[in-house]
Amino acid sequence: MTSRIGVGIIGFGTVGTGVAKVLLDNAALIRRRVGVPVDLVRIADLDITRDRGILLPSGILTTDAKQVIHDPAVDVVIELIGGYDIAKRVILEAMAAGKQVVTANKALLALHGEEIFEAASRQGVDVGFEASVGGGIPVVRALMEGLAGNTIESIYGIINGTSNYILSRMTREGESFDSVLKDAQQAGYAEADPTFDVAGIDSAHKLAILVSLAHGTPVNCKEIYTEGITHITPTDIAYAKEFGFTIKLLGIAKLVDGEVDARVHPTMVPSVSPIAQVDDVYNAIQLVGDAVGDVVLYGRGAGSMPTGSAVVSDVIAIGRNLLKGAVGRVPVASFRQDQRRPLRMKPIEEISSLYYLRFMVVDRPGVLAQIAGELGRCGISISSMLQQGRREGQTVPVVIKTHMAKERDVQTALRDINRKAFVSEPATLIRVEGRDE
């Protein structure tokens, strides 16, 4: 019987430091859970001189990733480099060497997951990636094991802490996007280049992984409609409040008649709903199963220790499997590799939703009638309308909430309305999740 589980880390940044800290600080607890010691054997990073604030056993640091991959004392290789090419090479080389693998790399899995899953199946090794979605929230294991008996009907998630922090601050304080982003960067909640977060790309990567696990289907990230939060204004947030809604950047996936409607965009959700209460850098994911109903997972979606916690949970699961000779007990991608099936991803034009529309128009007689007429011509029914104050001849906002409508019809109507002489800027569209009343 194996007397210990040896662990090697490649990439000793924020998350790598958290992983090392959890493994060292909770070594006795982890041993009690696994049955044998789980030892940190090797750590590779380009910078092995910077003080990370933890005391490591001597001689475990190296600048050569191959020393981790090919060390016979290492049973589990943890890839925490990030990015695509090098990280993929590291993972595939580790598998070829017969090592079990753990990664937090959502971008890599979203783009090259199928290749990695197939390689793991071929090599007979496990790949853990709990930390790739939701930081410390155990959503991957919930989908792969806890909810394995359910058809997952829908996924709603706040899965990017940076965007949620920005929208929370804008909602509380009435500040502009640019102003709050600057503060978020200074506080360390946003990167110097925040594009991945605020443009919705990070959320789309995570949603691709969740959809793949929920439905056993390969997912092309490019087929997930992705829209960020850069165009959200304090004006829209204020109108959302008047309608009883809060704006959140959501990853949404629905299984509809055997097709997947998967998208990332700012969404108005009822202010009384649990997801609307999730503030700042926290994440929340609501899963709806046909047998279980609603399950909501909430917690810290990023950071050294929460993400480190998720990585170590994978190490423990793999360690238990190794001790029992049960590698591959849970299929790497939730469904057995030969049982994964391609499902059609519904284009955004085909979805139906409620909509919030804001038009900036010259205040003159007949404008409202023309807007309503164009919407009606495209089969879009108005649920409610707000126009605050009259300023004859000046530009004023006209805000409309629709009944359920087809995206294609709404976009056609907006194109026609935006061409009108009385419209001063392109209309703002925000999709709304809630009951049609």
C-alpha positions, 0 to 999 in steps of 0.5 A, spaced: 500 500 500 502 507 498 505 510 504 504 517 502 501 521 496 507 526 493 505 532 490 508 537 485 506 544 484 508 548 477 507 555 478 508 558 485 504 565 484 498 567 488 494 560 487 500 556 488 502 559 494 495 558 497 495 551 495 502 550 499 499 553 505 493 549 505 497 543 504 502 545 510 498 548 515 492 542 514 497 537 513 495 533 520 487 534 518 489 532 511 492 525 513 486 523 517 482 524 511 486 520 506 489 515 511 496 517 509 501 523 509 500 528 503 506 531 502 509 537 498 515 534 494 516 539 489 515 546 487 517 549 480 517 556 478 521 561 474 522 566 480 524 561 486 527 567 490 521 571 492 518 571 499 511 568 499 510 568 506 510 561 508 516 556 510 517 551 505 521 544 506 528 545 504 530 543 497 523 543 494 524 549 489 526 548 482 526 553 476 525 546 471 518 544 471 520 537 468 523 536 475 516 536 478 513 532 472 519 526 472 520 526 479 518 519 481 516 521 488 511 526 485 504 522 484 500 528 483 502 534 478 498 541 480 498 546 474 498 553 476 501 556 470 495 559 467 495 561 459 494 556 454 500 553 450 505 551 456 500 549 461 497 544 456 504 541 454 505 541 462 499 537 463 499 532 457 507 531 459 505 529 466 499 525 463 504 521 459 509 520 465 503 517 468 501 522 473 495 524 476 493 532 474 490 538 478 489 544 474 485 551 476 486 553 468 479 555 466 481 558 460 485 552 458 479 547 459 474 551 456 478 551 449 482 545 449 478 541 455 476 535 450 483 534 448 485 534 455 479 529 457 481 524 451 488 524 453 486 523 461 482 517 459 487 514 454 493 514 459 488 512 465 489 518 469 485 523 473 484 530 472 481 534 477 479 542 476 474 544 481 478 550 482 477 552 475 470 555 476 467 559 482 474 559 486 472 555 493 465 553 491 465 546 490 460 546 483 464 542 479 464 536 484 456 538 485 455 537 478 459 530 477 457 527 483 452 530 488 447 531 482 449 526 477 442 523 477 439 529 475 438 532 468 440 539 469 435 544 466 438 550 468 445 554 470 445 561 473 451 564 475 455 570 478 462 567 476 466 573 476 468 576 482 471 583 479 465 584 475 460 583 481 464 588 485 464 593 480 456 592 479 455 592 486 459 598 487 455 602 482 449 600 485 450 602 492 454 608 490 451 611 483 458 611 481 460 610 473 463 604 471 470 607 469 470 610 476 469 604 480 474 600 475 479 605 477 478 603 484 477 596 483 484 596 480 487 600 486 484 595 491 487 589 487 480 586 485 481 588 478 487 586 473 491 592 470 488 589 463 481 587 466 478 585 459 477 578 460 473 580 466 469 586 464 468 583 457 465 577 460 470 572 457 472 569 464 465 568 465 464 564 458 470 560 459 467 558 466 460 557 463 463 552 457 466 548 463 459 547 467 455 546 460 460 541 458 459 537 465 452 538 466 450 535 459 456 531 457 457 535 450 463 538 447 462 546 448 466 551 443 467 557 447 465 561 441 458 559 440 457 562 447 454 569 446 458 573 450 457 581 452 460 585 458 459 590 463 462 596 460 456 599 457 452 599 464 451 606 466 448 609 473 442 611 469 440 604 467 441 601 474 437 607 477 431 605 472 432 597 474 431 599 481 424 602 479 422 596 476 424 592 482 430 589 479 438 589 480 443 588 474 448 582 475 453 579 470 450 572 469 452 566 466 446 562 463 445 556 460 438 552 459 437 546 456 431 547 451 428 541 447 435 538 447 438 544 445 443 548 449 441 556 450 448 558 453 450 566 454 454 571 458 451 578 459 448 583 464 442 581 466 436 584 470 434 579 476 428 581 481 431 584 487 428 580 492 432 573 489 437 570 492 442 572 486 441 579 487 443 579 494 450 577 492 455 583 492 462 585 491 467 579 489 462 573 491 460 568 486 453 564 486 451 559 482 444 556 482 443 549 479 436 547 477 435 539 476 429 535 474 429 531 481 432 536 486 430 542 484 434 549 486 441 548 489 444 555 490 452 555 491 455 561 494 462 563 496 468 566 495 470 565 487 477 567 487 483 568 491 489 565 494 486 561 499 479 559 497 482 557 490 487 553 494 482 550 498 479 547 491 485 545 488 487 541 495 480 538 495 482 535 488 488 532 491 485 529 496 480 526 492 485 523 487 489 521 493 483 517 496 482 514 489 490 512 488 490 508 495 484 504 493 486 503 486 480 506 483 483 512 478 478 513 473 472 511 478 469 518 476 469 520 469 474 526 468 468 530 464 462 527 468 460 523 463 464 517 460 468 519 454 464 514 449 457 517 452 459 524 451 454 527 445 454 533 441 448 538 443 446 544 438 448 551 441 442 555 440 444 562 437 442 568 441 438 570 435 433 564 437 432 565 444 426 568 448 427 573 453 424 579 457 427 586 455 429 592 458 430 598 453 432 605 454 432 610 448 435 617 448 430 621 444 428 628 442 422 630 447 417 632 441 410 629 440 409 623 437 415 620 439 413 615 444 407 612 438 413 611 433 417 607 438 411 603 440 409 602 433 416 599 431 416 595 437 409 592 435 410 591 428 416 586 430 411 583 434 414 586 441 409 587 446 410 593 452 409 591 459 411 598 462 414 604 460 417 610 464 418 617 461 420 622 467 419 629 466 418 633 460 423 637 456 420 640 450 425 639 444 431 636 449 434 629 449 430 625 454 430 617 456 424 613 454 425 606 458 421 600 456 420 593 459 417 588 454 413 582 455 417 575 452 420 577 445 424 573 440 431 576 440 431 576 433 425 581 433 428 585 438 434 587 434 430 588 428 426 593 431 432 596 435 435 597 428 429 601 425 428 605 431 436 607 432 435 610 424 430 615 426 431 622 426 429 623 433 434 618 436 440 621 439 444 615 441 443 607 440 438 604 444 441 600 450 438 593 451 439 589 457 435 582 458 431 580 464 430 574 468 423 573 471 416 572 470 412 575 464 407 579 468 
